Amino acid sequence: MDFTKKDIIWLVGIVASLSVTWGMWSERLNAVERKADSVAKMQQDIAVIKEKIIQMDDKIMWIEEFLIKTVDY
């Protein structure tokens, strides 16, 4: 089986297109991984903020109860 210039050019085109496709898919996969990491970090931050708000609410309730008990009308 003899390869001509046409066959070589055709094969080079297929290899080049496969390489470009591989590169684009790997870049998209990396972008999805970065986004997933970012979402996980946001979820952690939200959990911390929620806990702090609950703690603040508990303190406010304590202060409110104290003021109600000690108020002089």
Predicted model as a PDB file, atoms N, CA, C, CB and O in Angstrom, pLDDT in the B-factor column:
MODEL        1                                                                  
ATOM      1  N   MET A   1       0.855  -1.177   0.000  1.00 68.00           N  
ATOM      2  CA  MET A   1       0.000   0.000   0.000  1.00 68.00           C  
ATOM      3  C   MET A   1       0.897   1.235   0.000  1.00 68.00           C  
ATOM      4  CB  MET A   1      -0.971   0.001   1.231  1.00 68.00           C  
ATOM      5  O   MET A   1       1.703   1.426   0.911  1.00 68.00           O  
ATOM      6  N   ASP A   2       0.757   2.043  -0.992  1.00 79.00           N  
ATOM      7  CA  ASP A   2       1.578   3.249  -1.129  1.00 79.00           C  
ATOM      8  C   ASP A   2       0.790   4.462  -0.657  1.00 79.00           C  
ATOM      9  CB  ASP A   2       2.042   3.441  -2.595  1.00 79.00           C  
ATOM     10  O   ASP A   2      -0.387   4.629  -0.978  1.00 79.00           O  
ATOM     11  N   PHE A   3       1.475   5.307   0.118  1.00 78.00           N  
ATOM     12  CA  PHE A   3       0.870   6.559   0.560  1.00 78.00           C  
ATOM     13  C   PHE A   3       1.268   7.665  -0.388  1.00 78.00           C  
ATOM     14  CB  PHE A   3       1.289   6.903   2.004  1.00 78.00           C  
ATOM     15  O   PHE A   3       2.436   7.809  -0.748  1.00 78.00           O  
ATOM     16  N   THR A   4       0.291   8.434  -0.783  1.00 89.00           N  
ATOM     17  CA  THR A   4       0.563   9.592  -1.628  1.00 89.00           C  
ATOM     18  C   THR A   4       0.538  10.840  -0.760  1.00 89.00           C  
ATOM     19  CB  THR A   4      -0.470   9.700  -2.790  1.00 89.00           C  
ATOM     20  O   THR A   4       0.217  10.792   0.427  1.00 89.00           O  
ATOM     21  N   LYS A   5       0.881  11.938  -1.374  1.00 89.00           N  
ATOM     22  CA  LYS A   5       0.849  13.210  -0.640  1.00 89.00           C  
ATOM     23  C   LYS A   5      -0.556  13.523  -0.156  1.00 89.00           C  
ATOM     24  CB  LYS A   5       1.365  14.356  -1.521  1.00 89.00           C  
ATOM     25  O   LYS A   5      -0.735  14.075   0.930  1.00 89.00           O  
ATOM     26  N   LYS A   6      -1.554  13.171  -0.960  1.00 90.00           N  
ATOM     27  CA  LYS A   6      -2.949  13.399  -0.568  1.00 90.00           C  
ATOM     28  C   LYS A   6      -3.287  12.620   0.705  1.00 90.00           C  
ATOM     29  CB  LYS A   6      -3.906  12.990  -1.712  1.00 90.00           C  
ATOM     30  O   LYS A   6      -3.946  13.146   1.602  1.00 90.00           O  
ATOM     31  N   ASP A   7      -2.838  11.380   0.778  1.00 90.00           N  
ATOM     32  CA  ASP A   7      -3.112  10.551   1.958  1.00 90.00           C  
ATOM     33  C   ASP A   7      -2.437  11.118   3.205  1.00 90.00           C  
ATOM     34  CB  ASP A   7      -2.640   9.110   1.719  1.00 90.00           C  
ATOM     35  O   ASP A   7      -3.030  11.147   4.283  1.00 90.00           O  
ATOM     36  N   ILE A   8      -1.209  11.562   3.052  1.00 91.00           N  
ATOM     37  CA  ILE A   8      -0.472  12.129   4.193  1.00 91.00           C  
ATOM     38  C   ILE A   8      -1.156  13.410   4.676  1.00 91.00           C  
ATOM     39  CB  ILE A   8       1.008  12.421   3.804  1.00 91.00           C  
ATOM     40  O   ILE A   8      -1.329  13.608   5.879  1.00 91.00           O  
ATOM     41  N   ILE A   9      -1.540  14.269   3.747  1.00 93.00           N  
ATOM     42  CA  ILE A   9      -2.227  15.517   4.126  1.00 93.00           C  
ATOM     43  C   ILE A   9      -3.547  15.199   4.823  1.00 93.00           C  
ATOM     44  CB  ILE A   9      -2.481  16.411   2.877  1.00 93.00           C  
ATOM     45  O   ILE A   9      -3.899  15.831   5.819  1.00 93.00           O  
ATOM     46  N   TRP A  10      -4.268  14.219   4.297  1.00 93.00           N  
ATOM     47  CA  TRP A  10      -5.535  13.813   4.899  1.00 93.00           C  
ATOM     48  C   TRP A  10      -5.324  13.293   6.314  1.00 93.00           C  
ATOM     49  CB  TRP A  10      -6.216  12.745   4.041  1.00 93.00           C  
ATOM     50  O   TRP A  10      -6.076  13.666   7.214  1.00 93.00           O  
ATOM     51  N   LEU A  11      -4.330  12.448   6.539  1.00 94.00           N  
ATOM     52  CA  LEU A  11      -4.028  11.911   7.861  1.00 94.00           C  
ATOM     53  C   LEU A  11      -3.576  13.015   8.828  1.00 94.00           C  
ATOM     54  CB  LEU A  11      -2.948  10.832   7.752  1.00 94.00           C  
ATOM     55  O   LEU A  11      -3.959  13.021   9.998  1.00 94.00           O  
ATOM     56  N   VAL A  12      -2.765  13.938   8.328  1.00 95.00           N  
ATOM     57  CA  VAL A  12      -2.322  15.058   9.158  1.00 95.00           C  
ATOM     58  C   VAL A  12      -3.525  15.901   9.575  1.00 95.00           C  
ATOM     59  CB  VAL A  12      -1.285  15.928   8.401  1.00 95.00           C  
ATOM     60  O   VAL A  12      -3.590  16.369  10.712  1.00 95.00           O  
ATOM     61  N   GLY A  13      -4.459  16.092   8.678  1.00 95.00           N  
ATOM     62  CA  GLY A  13      -5.675  16.850   9.006  1.00 95.00           C  
ATOM     63  C   GLY A  13      -6.494  16.162  10.093  1.00 95.00           C  
ATOM     64  O   GLY A  13      -6.992  16.815  11.010  1.00 95.00           O  
ATOM     65  N   ILE A  14      -6.630  14.848   9.986  1.00 96.00           N  
ATOM     66  CA  ILE A  14      -7.386  14.098  10.998  1.00 96.00           C  
ATOM     67  C   ILE A  14      -6.687  14.176  12.353  1.00 96.00           C  
ATOM     68  CB  ILE A  14      -7.554  12.621  10.568  1.00 96.00           C  
ATOM     69  O   ILE A  14      -7.337  14.409  13.373  1.00 96.00           O  
ATOM     70  N   VAL A  15      -5.368  13.983  12.369  1.00 96.00           N  
ATOM     71  CA  VAL A  15      -4.608  14.043  13.627  1.00 96.00           C  
ATOM     72  C   VAL A  15      -4.698  15.449  14.229  1.00 96.00           C  
ATOM     73  CB  VAL A  15      -3.119  13.649  13.390  1.00 96.00           C  
ATOM     74  O   VAL A  15      -4.855  15.592  15.441  1.00 96.00           O  
ATOM     75  N   ALA A  16      -4.600  16.472  13.399  1.00 96.00           N  
ATOM     76  CA  ALA A  16      -4.687  17.850  13.897  1.00 96.00           C  
ATOM     77  C   ALA A  16      -6.071  18.126  14.487  1.00 96.00           C  
ATOM     78  CB  ALA A  16      -4.381  18.857  12.762  1.00 96.00           C  
ATOM     79  O   ALA A  16      -6.184  18.734  15.551  1.00 96.00           O  
ATOM     80  N   SER A  17      -7.110  17.685  13.807  1.00 97.00           N  
ATOM     81  CA  SER A  17      -8.460  17.939  14.317  1.00 97.00           C  
ATOM     82  C   SER A  17      -8.705  17.175  15.618  1.00 97.00           C  
ATOM     83  CB  SER A  17      -9.514  17.546  13.265  1.00 97.00           C  
ATOM     84  O   SER A  17      -9.356  17.698  16.523  1.00 97.00           O  
ATOM     85  N   LEU A  18      -8.199  15.954  15.725  1.00 96.00           N  
ATOM     86  CA  LEU A  18      -8.320  15.199  16.973  1.00 96.00           C  
ATOM     87  C   LEU A  18      -7.558  15.877  18.109  1.00 96.00           C  
ATOM     88  CB  LEU A  18      -7.809  13.767  16.780  1.00 96.00           C  
ATOM     89  O   LEU A  18      -8.020  15.898  19.250  1.00 96.00           O  
ATOM     90  N   SER A  19      -6.399  16.424  17.794  1.00 96.00           N  
ATOM     91  CA  SER A  19      -5.607  17.130  18.811  1.00 96.00           C  
ATOM     92  C   SER A  19      -6.333  18.373  19.307  1.00 96.00           C  
ATOM     93  CB  SER A  19      -4.231  17.519  18.248  1.00 96.00           C  
ATOM     94  O   SER A  19      -6.372  18.638  20.509  1.00 96.00           O  
ATOM     95  N   VAL A  20      -6.900  19.124  18.394  1.00 96.00           N  
ATOM     96  CA  VAL A  20      -7.645  20.326  18.777  1.00 96.00           C  
ATOM     97  C   VAL A  20      -8.862  19.953  19.622  1.00 96.00           C  
ATOM     98  CB  VAL A  20      -8.086  21.116  17.524  1.00 96.00           C  
ATOM     99  O   VAL A  20      -9.150  20.601  20.628  1.00 96.00           O  
ATOM    100  N   THR A  21      -9.570  18.908  19.207  1.00 97.00           N  
ATOM    101  CA  THR A  21     -10.735  18.459  19.968  1.00 97.00           C  
ATOM    102  C   THR A  21     -10.328  18.020  21.368  1.00 97.00           C  
ATOM    103  CB  THR A  21     -11.445  17.310  19.239  1.00 97.00           C  
ATOM    104  O   THR A  21     -10.992  18.376  22.342  1.00 97.00           O  
ATOM    105  N   TRP A  22      -9.259  17.263  21.483  1.00 96.00           N  
ATOM    106  CA  TRP A  22      -8.762  16.814  22.788  1.00 96.00           C  
ATOM    107  C   TRP A  22      -8.413  18.019  23.668  1.00 96.00           C  
ATOM    108  CB  TRP A  22      -7.523  15.897  22.614  1.00 96.00           C  
ATOM    109  O   TRP A  22      -8.767  18.050  24.847  1.00 96.00           O  
ATOM    110  N   GLY A  23      -7.729  18.992  23.107  1.00 94.00           N  
ATOM    111  CA  GLY A  23      -7.340  20.182  23.866  1.00 94.00           C  
ATOM    112  C   GLY A  23      -8.542  20.975  24.346  1.00 94.00           C  
ATOM    113  O   GLY A  23      -8.560  21.440  25.486  1.00 94.00           O  
ATOM    114  N   MET A  24      -9.538  21.137  23.501  1.00 96.00           N  
ATOM    115  CA  MET A  24     -10.737  21.892  23.881  1.00 96.00           C  
ATOM    116  C   MET A  24     -11.501  21.171  24.982  1.00 96.00           C  
ATOM    117  CB  MET A  24     -11.648  22.111  22.662  1.00 96.00           C  
ATOM    118  O   MET A  24     -11.955  21.804  25.935  1.00 96.00           O  
ATOM    119  N   TRP A  25     -11.649  19.852  24.862  1.00 96.00           N  
ATOM    120  CA  TRP A  25     -12.376  19.096  25.889  1.00 96.00           C  
ATOM    121  C   TRP A  25     -11.639  19.121  27.217  1.00 96.00           C  
ATOM    122  CB  TRP A  25     -12.587  17.651  25.440  1.00 96.00           C  
ATOM    123  O   TRP A  25     -12.268  19.242  28.268  1.00 96.00           O  
ATOM    124  N   SER A  26     -10.324  19.009  27.189  1.00 96.00           N  
ATOM    125  CA  SER A  26      -9.574  19.037  28.448  1.00 96.00           C  
ATOM    126  C   SER A  26      -9.663  20.421  29.089  1.00 96.00           C  
ATOM    127  CB  SER A  26      -8.095  18.650  28.210  1.00 96.00           C  
ATOM    128  O   SER A  26      -9.723  20.531  30.313  1.00 96.00           O  
ATOM    129  N   GLU A  27      -9.672  21.458  28.287  1.00 96.00           N  
ATOM    130  CA  GLU A  27      -9.805  22.821  28.836  1.00 96.00           C  
ATOM    131  C   GLU A  27     -11.188  23.018  29.446  1.00 96.00           C  
ATOM    132  CB  GLU A  27      -9.555  23.883  27.734  1.00 96.00           C  
ATOM    133  O   GLU A  27     -11.317  23.623  30.511  1.00 96.00           O  
ATOM    134  N   ARG A  28     -12.209  22.518  28.787  1.00 96.00           N  
ATOM    135  CA  ARG A  28     -13.572  22.617  29.339  1.00 96.00           C  
ATOM    136  C   ARG A  28     -13.681  21.840  30.645  1.00 96.00           C  
ATOM    137  CB  ARG A  28     -14.613  22.090  28.324  1.00 96.00           C  
ATOM    138  O   ARG A  28     -14.310  22.302  31.597  1.00 96.00           O  
ATOM    139  N   LEU A  29     -13.073  20.671  30.689  1.00 96.00           N  
ATOM    140  CA  LEU A  29     -13.099  19.870  31.909  1.00 96.00           C  
ATOM    141  C   LEU A  29     -12.400  20.605  33.051  1.00 96.00           C  
ATOM    142  CB  LEU A  29     -12.437  18.504  31.669  1.00 96.00           C  
ATOM    143  O   LEU A  29     -12.883  20.591  34.184  1.00 96.00           O  
ATOM    144  N   ASN A  30     -11.280  21.238  32.765  1.00 96.00           N  
ATOM    145  CA  ASN A  30     -10.584  22.026  33.785  1.00 96.00           C  
ATOM    146  C   ASN A  30     -11.453  23.179  34.273  1.00 96.00           C  
ATOM    147  CB  ASN A  30      -9.257  22.564  33.234  1.00 96.00           C  
ATOM    148  O   ASN A  30     -11.478  23.473  35.468  1.00 96.00           O  
ATOM    149  N   ALA A  31     -12.160  23.829  33.366  1.00 96.00           N  
ATOM    150  CA  ALA A  31     -13.039  24.932  33.752  1.00 96.00           C  
ATOM    151  C   ALA A  31     -14.171  24.439  34.655  1.00 96.00           C  
ATOM    152  CB  ALA A  31     -13.618  25.618  32.502  1.00 96.00           C  
ATOM    153  O   ALA A  31     -14.520  25.102  35.631  1.00 96.00           O  
ATOM    154  N   VAL A  32     -14.740  23.283  34.332  1.00 96.00           N  
ATOM    155  CA  VAL A  32     -15.808  22.718  35.163  1.00 96.00           C  
ATOM    156  C   VAL A  32     -15.274  22.365  36.544  1.00 96.00           C  
ATOM    157  CB  VAL A  32     -16.420  21.470  34.492  1.00 96.00           C  
ATOM    158  O   VAL A  32     -15.951  22.603  37.544  1.00 96.00           O  
ATOM    159  N   GLU A  33     -14.082  21.807  36.615  1.00 96.00           N  
ATOM    160  CA  GLU A  33     -13.473  21.478  37.905  1.00 96.00           C  
ATOM    161  C   GLU A  33     -13.238  22.737  38.738  1.00 96.00           C  
ATOM    162  CB  GLU A  33     -12.149  20.730  37.695  1.00 96.00           C  
ATOM    163  O   GLU A  33     -13.495  22.741  39.942  1.00 96.00           O  
ATOM    164  N   ARG A  34     -12.752  23.799  38.105  1.00 96.00           N  
ATOM    165  CA  ARG A  34     -12.539  25.060  38.832  1.00 96.00           C  
ATOM    166  C   ARG A  34     -13.858  25.618  39.357  1.00 96.00           C  
ATOM    167  CB  ARG A  34     -11.853  26.099  37.923  1.00 96.00           C  
ATOM    168  O   ARG A  34     -13.930  26.106  40.485  1.00 96.00           O  
ATOM    169  N   LYS A  35     -14.892  25.544  38.536  1.00 97.00           N  
ATOM    170  CA  LYS A  35     -16.199  26.045  38.953  1.00 97.00           C  
ATOM    171  C   LYS A  35     -16.754  25.218  40.107  1.00 97.00           C  
ATOM    172  CB  LYS A  35     -17.179  26.034  37.775  1.00 97.00           C  
ATOM    173  O   LYS A  35     -17.332  25.769  41.044  1.00 97.00           O  
ATOM    174  N   ALA A  36     -16.582  23.901  40.045  1.00 96.00           N  
ATOM    175  CA  ALA A  36     -17.054  23.031  41.128  1.00 96.00           C  
ATOM    176  C   ALA A  36     -16.308  23.338  42.426  1.00 96.00           C  
ATOM    177  CB  ALA A  36     -16.873  21.545  40.749  1.00 96.00           C  
ATOM    178  O   ALA A  36     -16.914  23.359  43.497  1.00 96.00           O  
ATOM    179  N   ASP A  37     -15.005  23.574  42.336  1.00 96.00           N  
ATOM    180  CA  ASP A  37     -14.235  23.947  43.524  1.00 96.00           C  
ATOM    181  C   ASP A  37     -14.720  25.279  44.091  1.00 96.00           C  
ATOM    182  CB  ASP A  37     -12.738  24.029  43.190  1.00 96.00           C  
ATOM    183  O   ASP A  37     -14.805  25.454  45.307  1.00 96.00           O  
ATOM    184  N   SER A  38     -15.033  26.204  43.203  1.00 96.00           N  
ATOM    185  CA  SER A  38     -15.527  27.514  43.631  1.00 96.00           C  
ATOM    186  C   SER A  38     -16.876  27.379  44.338  1.00 96.00           C  
ATOM    187  CB  SER A  38     -15.652  28.465  42.424  1.00 96.00           C  
ATOM    188  O   SER A  38     -17.113  28.023  45.360  1.00 96.00           O  
ATOM    189  N   VAL A  39     -17.749  26.547  43.795  1.00 96.00           N  
ATOM    190  CA  VAL A  39     -19.064  26.337  44.418  1.00 96.00           C  
ATOM    191  C   VAL A  39     -18.904  25.683  45.783  1.00 96.00           C  
ATOM    192  CB  VAL A  39     -19.968  25.466  43.513  1.00 96.00           C  
ATOM    193  O   VAL A  39     -19.602  26.050  46.729  1.00 96.00           O  
ATOM    194  N   ALA A  40     -17.998  24.724  45.898  1.00 96.00           N  
ATOM    195  CA  ALA A  40     -17.761  24.067  47.188  1.00 96.00           C  
ATOM    196  C   ALA A  40     -17.248  25.075  48.213  1.00 96.00           C  
ATOM    197  CB  ALA A  40     -16.753  22.906  47.031  1.00 96.00           C  
ATOM    198  O   ALA A  40     -17.656  25.039  49.375  1.00 96.00           O  
ATOM    199  N   LYS A  41     -16.364  25.965  47.795  1.00 96.00           N  
ATOM    200  CA  LYS A  41     -15.842  27.009  48.699  1.00 96.00           C  
ATOM    201  C   LYS A  41     -16.969  27.942  49.139  1.00 96.00           C  
ATOM    202  CB  LYS A  41     -14.712  27.825  48.006  1.00 96.00           C  
ATOM    203  O   LYS A  41     -17.042  28.324  50.307  1.00 96.00           O  
ATOM    204  N   MET A  42     -17.850  28.309  48.200  1.00 97.00           N  
ATOM    205  CA  MET A  42     -18.983  29.168  48.548  1.00 97.00           C  
ATOM    206  C   MET A  42     -19.900  28.487  49.555  1.00 97.00           C  
ATOM    207  CB  MET A  42     -19.772  29.544  47.293  1.00 97.00           C  
ATOM    208  O   MET A  42     -20.397  29.133  50.477  1.00 97.00           O  
ATOM    209  N   GLN A  43     -20.126  27.192  49.386  1.00 96.00           N  
ATOM    210  CA  GLN A  43     -20.976  26.456  50.322  1.00 96.00           C  
ATOM    211  C   GLN A  43     -20.363  26.456  51.721  1.00 96.00           C  
ATOM    212  CB  GLN A  43     -21.191  25.012  49.834  1.00 96.00           C  
ATOM    213  O   GLN A  43     -21.076  26.590  52.715  1.00 96.00           O  
ATOM    214  N   GLN A  44     -19.052  26.306  51.794  1.00 96.00           N  
ATOM    215  CA  GLN A  44     -18.383  26.354  53.090  1.00 96.00           C  
ATOM    216  C   GLN A  44     -18.532  27.738  53.718  1.00 96.00           C  
ATOM    217  CB  GLN A  44     -16.895  25.992  52.941  1.00 96.00           C  
ATOM    218  O   GLN A  44     -18.811  27.862  54.911  1.00 96.00           O  
ATOM    219  N   ASP A  45     -18.345  28.764  52.910  1.00 96.00           N  
ATOM    220  CA  ASP A  45     -18.481  30.137  53.416  1.00 96.00           C  
ATOM    221  C   ASP A  45     -19.899  30.397  53.909  1.00 96.00           C  
ATOM    222  CB  ASP A  45     -18.109  31.155  52.324  1.00 96.00           C  
ATOM    223  O   ASP A  45     -20.090  31.022  54.952  1.00 96.00           O  
ATOM    224  N   ILE A  46     -20.877  29.928  53.176  1.00 97.00           N  
ATOM    225  CA  ILE A  46     -22.273  30.119  53.572  1.00 97.00           C  
ATOM    226  C   ILE A  46     -22.548  29.415  54.896  1.00 97.00           C  
ATOM    227  CB  ILE A  46     -23.227  29.594  52.478  1.00 97.00           C  
ATOM    228  O   ILE A  46     -23.253  29.952  55.751  1.00 97.00           O  
ATOM    229  N   ALA A  47     -21.996  28.216  55.071  1.00 96.00           N  
ATOM    230  CA  ALA A  47     -22.196  27.491  56.330  1.00 96.00           C  
ATOM    231  C   ALA A  47     -21.596  28.256  57.506  1.00 96.00           C  
ATOM    232  CB  ALA A  47     -21.575  26.089  56.243  1.00 96.00           C  
ATOM    233  O   ALA A  47     -22.192  28.312  58.582  1.00 96.00           O  
ATOM    234  N   VAL A  48     -20.424  28.842  57.305  1.00 96.00           N  
ATOM    235  CA  VAL A  48     -19.787  29.621  58.371  1.00 96.00           C  
ATOM    236  C   VAL A  48     -20.619  30.867  58.685  1.00 96.00           C  
ATOM    237  CB  VAL A  48     -18.344  30.024  57.968  1.00 96.00           C  
ATOM    238  O   VAL A  48     -20.841  31.191  59.852  1.00 96.00           O  
ATOM    239  N   ILE A  49     -21.076  31.559  57.646  1.00 97.00           N  
ATOM    240  CA  ILE A  49     -21.890  32.765  57.856  1.00 97.00           C  
ATOM    241  C   ILE A  49     -23.185  32.409  58.576  1.00 97.00           C  
ATOM    242  CB  ILE A  49     -22.202  33.461  56.507  1.00 97.00           C  
ATOM    243  O   ILE A  49     -23.609  33.132  59.477  1.00 97.00           O  
ATOM    244  N   LYS A  50     -23.811  31.315  58.193  1.00 95.00           N  
ATOM    245  CA  LYS A  50     -25.053  30.886  58.833  1.00 95.00           C  
ATOM    246  C   LYS A  50     -24.824  30.616  60.317  1.00 95.00           C  
ATOM    247  CB  LYS A  50     -25.613  29.628  58.142  1.00 95.00           C  
ATOM    248  O   LYS A  50     -25.638  31.014  61.151  1.00 95.00           O  
ATOM    249  N   GLU A  51     -23.730  29.949  60.652  1.00 95.00           N  
ATOM    250  CA  GLU A  51     -23.421  29.653  62.057  1.00 95.00           C  
ATOM    251  C   GLU A  51     -23.190  30.940  62.848  1.00 95.00           C  
ATOM    252  CB  GLU A  51     -22.181  28.743  62.156  1.00 95.00           C  
ATOM    253  O   GLU A  51     -23.638  31.060  63.988  1.00 95.00           O  
ATOM    254  N   LYS A  52     -22.499  31.887  62.249  1.00 96.00           N  
ATOM    255  CA  LYS A  52     -22.251  33.169  62.934  1.00 96.00           C  
ATOM    256  C   LYS A  52     -23.563  33.922  63.172  1.00 96.00           C  
ATOM    257  CB  LYS A  52     -21.277  34.048  62.106  1.00 96.00           C  
ATOM    258  O   LYS A  52     -23.753  34.523  64.229  1.00 96.00           O  
ATOM    259  N   ILE A  53     -24.462  33.888  62.195  1.00 95.00           N  
ATOM    260  CA  ILE A  53     -25.753  34.565  62.355  1.00 95.00           C  
ATOM    261  C   ILE A  53     -26.557  33.910  63.471  1.00 95.00           C  
ATOM    262  CB  ILE A  53     -26.553  34.538  61.032  1.00 95.00           C  
ATOM    263  O   ILE A  53     -27.202  34.602  64.259  1.00 95.00           O  
ATOM    264  N   ILE A  54     -26.524  32.595  63.541  1.00 93.00           N  
ATOM    265  CA  ILE A  54     -27.240  31.889  64.611  1.00 93.00           C  
ATOM    266  C   ILE A  54     -26.663  32.280  65.975  1.00 93.00           C  
ATOM    267  CB  ILE A  54     -27.155  30.347  64.407  1.00 93.00           C  
ATOM    268  O   ILE A  54     -27.405  32.513  66.929  1.00 93.00           O  
ATOM    269  N   GLN A  55     -25.339  32.347  66.054  1.00 93.00           N  
ATOM    270  CA  GLN A  55     -24.710  32.749  67.313  1.00 93.00           C  
ATOM    271  C   GLN A  55     -25.106  34.179  67.692  1.00 93.00           C  
ATOM    272  CB  GLN A  55     -23.178  32.635  67.206  1.00 93.00           C  
ATOM    273  O   GLN A  55     -25.394  34.459  68.856  1.00 93.00           O  
ATOM    274  N   MET A  56     -25.118  35.082  66.703  1.00 94.00           N  
ATOM    275  CA  MET A  56     -25.510  36.471  66.968  1.00 94.00           C  
ATOM    276  C   MET A  56     -26.966  36.534  67.429  1.00 94.00           C  
ATOM    277  CB  MET A  56     -25.309  37.344  65.705  1.00 94.00           C  
ATOM    278  O   MET A  56     -27.299  37.292  68.340  1.00 94.00           O  
ATOM    279  N   ASP A  57     -27.822  35.745  66.806  1.00 92.00           N  
ATOM    280  CA  ASP A  57     -29.234  35.728  67.173  1.00 92.00           C  
ATOM    281  C   ASP A  57     -29.405  35.263  68.613  1.00 92.00           C  
ATOM    282  CB  ASP A  57     -30.030  34.821  66.221  1.00 92.00           C  
ATOM    283  O   ASP A  57     -30.217  35.814  69.355  1.00 92.00           O  
ATOM    284  N   ASP A  58     -28.636  34.244  69.012  1.00 89.00           N  
ATOM    285  CA  ASP A  58     -28.697  33.763  70.392  1.00 89.00           C  
ATOM    286  C   ASP A  58     -28.272  34.858  71.369  1.00 89.00           C  
ATOM    287  CB  ASP A  58     -27.806  32.522  70.567  1.00 89.00           C  
ATOM    288  O   ASP A  58     -28.895  35.027  72.417  1.00 89.00           O  
ATOM    289  N   LYS A  59     -27.221  35.600  71.034  1.00 91.00           N  
ATOM    290  CA  LYS A  59     -26.755  36.687  71.903  1.00 91.00           C  
ATOM    291  C   LYS A  59     -27.801  37.792  72.000  1.00 91.00           C  
ATOM    292  CB  LYS A  59     -25.427  37.262  71.380  1.00 91.00           C  
ATOM    293  O   LYS A  59     -28.043  38.337  73.078  1.00 91.00           O  
ATOM    294  N   ILE A  60     -28.410  38.113  70.882  1.00 92.00           N  
ATOM    295  CA  ILE A  60     -29.431  39.163  70.873  1.00 92.00           C  
ATOM    296  C   ILE A  60     -30.633  38.744  71.707  1.00 92.00           C  
ATOM    297  CB  ILE A  60     -29.869  39.485  69.432  1.00 92.00           C  
ATOM    298  O   ILE A  60     -31.202  39.552  72.441  1.00 92.00           O  
ATOM    299  N   MET A  61     -31.015  37.483  71.591  1.00 91.00           N  
ATOM    300  CA  MET A  61     -32.143  36.991  72.391  1.00 91.00           C  
ATOM    301  C   MET A  61     -31.818  37.083  73.886  1.00 91.00           C  
ATOM    302  CB  MET A  61     -32.488  35.527  72.004  1.00 91.00           C  
ATOM    303  O   MET A  61     -32.683  37.450  74.681  1.00 91.00           O  
ATOM    304  N   TRP A  62     -30.597  36.759  74.271  1.00 88.00           N  
ATOM    305  CA  TRP A  62     -30.189  36.835  75.676  1.00 88.00           C  
ATOM    306  C   TRP A  62     -30.251  38.281  76.166  1.00 88.00           C  
ATOM    307  CB  TRP A  62     -28.762  36.264  75.862  1.00 88.00           C  
ATOM    308  O   TRP A  62     -30.763  38.563  77.249  1.00 88.00           O  
ATOM    309  N   ILE A  63     -29.721  39.186  75.350  1.00 88.00           N  
ATOM    310  CA  ILE A  63     -29.741  40.616  75.730  1.00 88.00           C  
ATOM    311  C   ILE A  63     -31.176  41.108  75.833  1.00 88.00           C  
ATOM    312  CB  ILE A  63     -28.954  41.479  74.701  1.00 88.00           C  
ATOM    313  O   ILE A  63     -31.516  41.831  76.769  1.00 88.00           O  
ATOM    314  N   GLU A  64     -32.009  40.730  74.897  1.00 88.00           N  
ATOM    315  CA  GLU A  64     -33.413  41.136  74.905  1.00 88.00           C  
ATOM    316  C   GLU A  64     -34.123  40.631  76.163  1.00 88.00           C  
ATOM    317  CB  GLU A  64     -34.127  40.613  73.649  1.00 88.00           C  
ATOM    318  O   GLU A  64     -34.855  41.383  76.807  1.00 88.00           O  
ATOM    319  N   GLU A  65     -33.910  39.371  76.508  1.00 87.00           N  
ATOM    320  CA  GLU A  65     -34.519  38.825  77.722  1.00 87.00           C  
ATOM    321  C   GLU A  65     -34.008  39.539  78.958  1.00 87.00           C  
ATOM    322  CB  GLU A  65     -34.244  37.328  77.835  1.00 87.00           C  
ATOM    323  O   GLU A  65     -34.780  39.815  79.876  1.00 87.00           O  
ATOM    324  N   PHE A  66     -32.734  39.838  78.995  1.00 86.00           N  
ATOM    325  CA  PHE A  66     -32.152  40.541  80.138  1.00 86.00           C  
ATOM    326  C   PHE A  66     -32.768  41.931  80.283  1.00 86.00           C  
ATOM    327  CB  PHE A  66     -30.622  40.649  79.986  1.00 86.00           C  
ATOM    328  O   PHE A  66     -33.117  42.352  81.385  1.00 86.00           O  
ATOM    329  N   LEU A  67     -32.897  42.636  79.162  1.00 85.00           N  
ATOM    330  CA  LEU A  67     -33.465  43.981  79.219  1.00 85.00           C  
ATOM    331  C   LEU A  67     -34.930  43.948  79.634  1.00 85.00           C  
ATOM    332  CB  LEU A  67     -33.322  44.675  77.868  1.00 85.00           C  
ATOM    333  O   LEU A  67     -35.380  44.820  80.377  1.00 85.00           O  
ATOM    334  N   ILE A  68     -35.671  42.964  79.169  1.00 83.00           N  
ATOM    335  CA  ILE A  68     -37.100  42.854  79.544  1.00 83.00           C  
ATOM    336  C   ILE A  68     -37.223  42.596  81.037  1.00 83.00           C  
ATOM    337  CB  ILE A  68     -37.805  41.715  78.743  1.00 83.00           C  
ATOM    338  O   ILE A  68     -38.095  43.170  81.689  1.00 83.00           O  
ATOM    339  N   LYS A  69     -36.358  41.736  81.596  1.00 83.00           N  
ATOM    340  CA  LYS A  69     -36.424  41.398  82.998  1.00 83.00           C  
ATOM    341  C   LYS A  69     -35.987  42.553  83.911  1.00 83.00           C  
ATOM    342  CB  LYS A  69     -35.573  40.189  83.258  1.00 83.00           C  
ATOM    343  O   LYS A  69     -36.456  42.667  85.044  1.00 83.00           O  
ATOM    344  N   THR A  70     -35.101  43.392  83.417  1.00 84.00           N  
ATOM    345  CA  THR A  70     -34.537  44.440  84.283  1.00 84.00           C  
ATOM    346  C   THR A  70     -35.107  45.829  84.005  1.00 84.00           C  
ATOM    347  CB  THR A  70     -33.038  44.481  84.121  1.00 84.00           C  
ATOM    348  O   THR A  70     -34.645  46.803  84.599  1.00 84.00           O  
ATOM    349  N   VAL A  71     -36.068  45.945  83.144  1.00 76.00           N  
ATOM    350  CA  VAL A  71     -36.587  47.260  82.818  1.00 76.00           C  
ATOM    351  C   VAL A  71     -37.484  47.771  83.949  1.00 76.00           C  
ATOM    352  CB  VAL A  71     -37.360  47.219  81.487  1.00 76.00           C  
ATOM    353  O   VAL A  71     -38.257  47.015  84.539  1.00 76.00           O  
ATOM    354  N   ASP A  72     -37.365  49.042  84.231  1.00 72.00           N  
ATOM    355  CA  ASP A  72     -38.209  49.695  85.237  1.00 72.00           C  
ATOM    356  C   ASP A  72     -39.144  50.657  84.521  1.00 72.00           C  
ATOM    357  CB  ASP A  72     -37.345  50.446  86.315  1.00 72.00           C  
ATOM    358  O   ASP A  72     -38.698  51.572  83.829  1.00 72.00           O  
ATOM    359  N   TYR A  73     -40.424  50.447  84.690  1.00 63.00           N  
ATOM    360  CA  TYR A  73     -41.401  51.328  84.037  1.00 63.00           C  
ATOM    361  C   TYR A  73     -41.777  52.450  84.949  1.00 63.00           C  
ATOM    362  CB  TYR A  73     -42.649  50.559  83.619  1.00 63.00           C  
ATOM    363  O   TYR A  73     -42.589  53.299  84.581  1.00 63.00           O  
TER     364      TYR A  73                                                      
ENDMDL                                                                          
END                                                                             
